[in-house]
Amino acid sequence: MWEALIITPLTSLLLWIYDLVGNNFGVAIIVFTILIRVITWPLNAQQMKGAAAMQELQNDKEWQAIQKKYKDDREKLAQEQMRIYKEKGINPFGSCLPTLIQFPIIIGLYQSIIRALAATPLDLLKLSRSISINPDLVNLIPLNSKFLWMDLSRPESINIFGFAFPSLALIVAITTYIQSKLTTPTSSNPNDQSAAMSRQMTIMMPLMLGYFALTFASGLSVYFITSNLLGIVQYAMMGKANWRNLIPGTKQTPAK
Amino acid sequence: MKIKPILFILFSLLGAVLLTSCSGASTTWHNLSVDEELAYIAAGSHIYAVRLSDGTEVWRYPEKASGKTVFYAPPTLTDDGQLLIGSAGTDHSLFYLDAKSGTYKHQFEGALARWVAAPLVLDGYVYAPGGDGILYLLDMQGKLLKSFDTGAPLWSQPVTDGKYVYLAALNHHLYALQPQTLDIVWEKDLGGALVGSPVLSPDGALYIGSFASKVTAIEAVSGKILWEAPTDGPVWSGLGLNTDLVYAADLKGKIYAFDAQSGQRRWNPIQPDGPILGAPLPWKDLMIFTTETGAVVGVDADGKVKPLASYQGKIYAPAVGAGDLVLIAPLETDFLLAAIDVDGIQAWTFIPEKK
């Protein structure tokens, strides 16, 4: 089911793009990511709006008041929260549902990239099956995994004075951090647990993705970077990016 | 609300697990080789030497599993009693072991990627095809002498007629190289990825199957194409040669027999079972094929199929002949190795003892 609905179509699409862009797998991953990002644009926009609305709610006087008033009555608190959601037209799942829907697509993307690279016999066997419906794609195997200075089927590093410097992992971590900082609305409420959670994610996500970039095939890093940059662009186009948050020592401003 | 950080950590771990599974912990399958007394099976964390007479373990290497070394490539035996095998793990080493005792002797550490194929030994030199696309010329102590970069993974053992070394690469190219200098004598683009080794005939022809769904016959000395014959699916495995017939099998599970001289089909393709990845084994009057769906079948010169054995697991590795026995290395079974006779009757199975 997963194979037929997600992996096979995504892999075929990736190879079709690879063929179209002149057998350059790096460019194919970038185009592929842009395409997927465009298709999931409404979902991303909904998620960003939902997250911002939820965050803004944390600064709402009435919201803060009911938190205090019903701190010992969870049932009543939940009822009041639902009332405010309704009044303000906020869907409490508006930020996480799109993420949940996208999650299989993201995992499918990773798997398609790894499969298309076919760096091992089992991967090649799976790839040959994924594209067996189109014999022309079979002739593309093996894919040219060289892109700029990288071999996309292996973790990347640049040799600097004998030291293997993982430049791509660093770029992944930096772009993830920038995206997180720009897209995370801040809260003036010191007791806001979800804001504290967002701050933790701003640190943990770059570290986690940076580690993945360090460990896995650099084709994934190209995907991460492209996806991060597109996320930043999308947020900026929506007028939600907090550019001042990037400057260290500056008092953070809430999202508009 | 305190549960949220924990959820986030769990979410991160789930992501890591999913990505790790994407990269594939198991990358290929077991492979084996034999001498007069022992079978050597590369089976993940260890290589096992198994006595052919009764299927008992003689030694294993390494004694304790390492996270860095994984063995799947077919081992190569040398005339001076060494067993050469590359690691498909993260260390990318080619090990030189004593074949009788499994003792470590030498190691080559210069490869850039995992090893999938077996090295070839010719006149005291090792021709080791790397997953990084480089053919390494090494001495018998693992010292690098020269290299030849094809730019694409090498997953099959080179073959030789003593004059040249013939090397198939995933980049669709078949190379004829001068031994020791690794200078190109000729190279041919065969239109599709070359996963299996070419087969050499005594009269100087090379036969090879490709992902371009065809079998090609080439004059070994010149690289001139003698004939091409289509198959219905991509050919993964090496081919089998028996007197005047060239046997091939494809990923659709079809078996073909071509006239070695003309490339004409001798009989209509037969499809005894699932996809075939292992090269056929010429054995007595039969050509023995293993299928992904766990079947072992013999095919005679008239295209008659003789089922020999069937296993619950998958078989990707080719069958290997050892005297009167045929050795099979299936995956996903409770044993690593099975020995069957000409009638398919099981002589023994090998299950490694837990240590």
HADDOCK unambig.tbl for C-alpha pairs under 7 A between the chains (distance, minus, plus):
assign (segid A and resid 111 and name CA) (segid B and resid 22 and name CA) 5.36 0.50 0.50
assign (segid A and resid 114 and name CA) (segid B and resid 22 and name CA) 6.79 0.50 0.50
assign (segid A and resid 114 and name CA) (segid B and resid 23 and name CA) 6.53 0.50 0.50
assign (segid A and resid 120 and name CA) (segid B and resid 27 and name CA) 5.45 0.50 0.50
assign (segid A and resid 120 and name CA) (segid B and resid 28 and name CA) 6.59 0.50 0.50
assign (segid A and resid 121 and name CA) (segid B and resid 27 and name CA) 6.44 0.50 0.50
assign (segid A and resid 121 and name CA) (segid B and resid 28 and name CA) 5.39 0.50 0.50
assign (segid A and resid 122 and name CA) (segid B and resid 27 and name CA) 5.57 0.50 0.50
assign (segid A and resid 122 and name CA) (segid B and resid 28 and name CA) 5.28 0.50 0.50
assign (segid A and resid 138 and name CA) (segid B and resid 211 and name CA) 6.89 0.50 0.50
assign (segid A and resid 139 and name CA) (segid B and resid 192 and name CA) 5.43 0.50 0.50
assign (segid A and resid 139 and name CA) (segid B and resid 211 and name CA) 6.94 0.50 0.50
assign (segid A and resid 139 and name CA) (segid B and resid 212 and name CA) 6.26 0.50 0.50
assign (segid A and resid 141 and name CA) (segid B and resid 193 and name CA) 6.14 0.50 0.50
assign (segid A and resid 142 and name CA) (segid B and resid 170 and name CA) 6.20 0.50 0.50
assign (segid A and resid 142 and name CA) (segid B and resid 171 and name CA) 6.30 0.50 0.50
assign (segid A and resid 142 and name CA) (segid B and resid 193 and name CA) 6.65 0.50 0.50
assign (segid A and resid 193 and name CA) (segid B and resid 1 and name CA) 6.70 0.50 0.50
assign (segid A and resid 197 and name CA) (segid B and resid 5 and name CA) 6.65 0.50 0.50
